Amino acid sequence: MAIIFHLIQKVDWEAASAVGEVRPESLAEEGFIHCSADEEQALAVAGRLYFGREGMLLLEVETDLLNAPVKRVPSRSGQIYPHIYGVLNTSAVTLVRPMEADASGGFSLPRG
C-alpha cells in the first residue's frame, strides 16, 4: 500500500467527484498527472505553483487502487516525483484535506 499526493482546486475536485475521475490539463498536455511523494513535497510544490491561492485541497491517493500506472520520475532538481499516466479515478482517493494559505501566501495542512 503506497500513498501519493495530488494538489487540486476545490472546484475542480467537486467536478471530478461528479464524474469519478480527475483529468487535469497536464494529462492532455504532458501525458501524466503530477503528484508528490509525501506531504512535505506537496507543500513545497503548493508554495511554488499555487502561492496564496484559496480553495486548495490535498488528495491522498492509494496507488494500489489506481486504474492507471504510476512512475516515479526525477525532476531537474533531482527530487523524485510520482506521475500518474492516465486519469486519476476518484475511487483511489482515500482522504481529501484542505490546504490553508497563511498570511504570507504559503501553505500548511490543518492538524487533527
Phi, psi and omega in degrees: 000120178234139178251135169236171188232141178229133178270137182207149174285145181305316181297323178289323177295318179299318178293317180295320180300325181292331181253350176088009178206147176261126179228076180290164180305327182299331180295315178287321185279323186242346179089008179204168177252126179290136176221176177237153183280333181206175182298319181299316178296319179297318179295321178295317178297316180300318179296324180283316190261335186234026185314121176076359183285137178272159173074030178270145177234153173245119178266131170265124187242126177274112186296330179292342181264354181288146175270354181239154180285154176245133174237142178260123190235134176286141176270178177301330180281349182097348177290148179264127178239137174281142176234137176264120182264072181152186180289154175264106178289131185295341177292346177272352180276117184262343180202139177241121184238133176290146174250133184254125174279132178272183184300333181272354180098352177283174185241153171215165176254139178296145178273151174102000000 
